[in-house]
């Protein structure tokens, strides 16, 4: 156990389970492979040749598992306690799949697909490593920012770890259209990065969000 000034970190050992996750979306092979490609380029890792995901976000577990369905091995690795609450770190290995791409290869392929006008891979990469914030979108600043070790591979580097891949509202429209049924899943999961896309593309949703935010501010005051 580690106790810091603002958090308590508790490592956990020996808690794991194996389960089977069904193919719930029935995606065409081409679309499924594009989504897998982008998880490989972002948050997905590799362990003994198998893809794995480590995260504290429940929505991300399910969003990733739909693209790596089959036999999954899940481990609870730690719990972090803060003033805002508790978060559980989970690592899941997809036993039914082999990793096809290295991180660098996946990023290069995404850039290649984007150059041909294919936005589906970028959508999943942005789910994993996107840095665009809803407050920027509400101010009319439309930038698709992705964190990467070598940002120049994806777009215009704005720091040593971030790249602007596209700008303008139209970029977010393309991102939303590329998601297809996968976007509907993220709506059900209430994924916060999906909310950013909707704020940029849906005027009614943005107006309702602003009104809700104002009410919360008044309640706090």
Buried (B, 14 or more C-beta within 10 A) or exposed (E): EEEEEEEEBBEEEEEEEEEEBEEEBEBEEEBBBBBBBBBBBBBBBBEEEBBBBBBBBBBBBBBBBBBBBEBBBBBBBBBBBEEEEEBBBBBBBBBBBEBEBEBEEBBBBBBEBBEEEBBBBBBBBBBBBBBBBBEBBBEEEBBBBBBBEBBEBBBBBEEEBBBBBBBEEEBBBBBBEBBBEBBEBBEEBEBEBBBBBBBBBBEEBBEEBEEEEEEEEEEEE
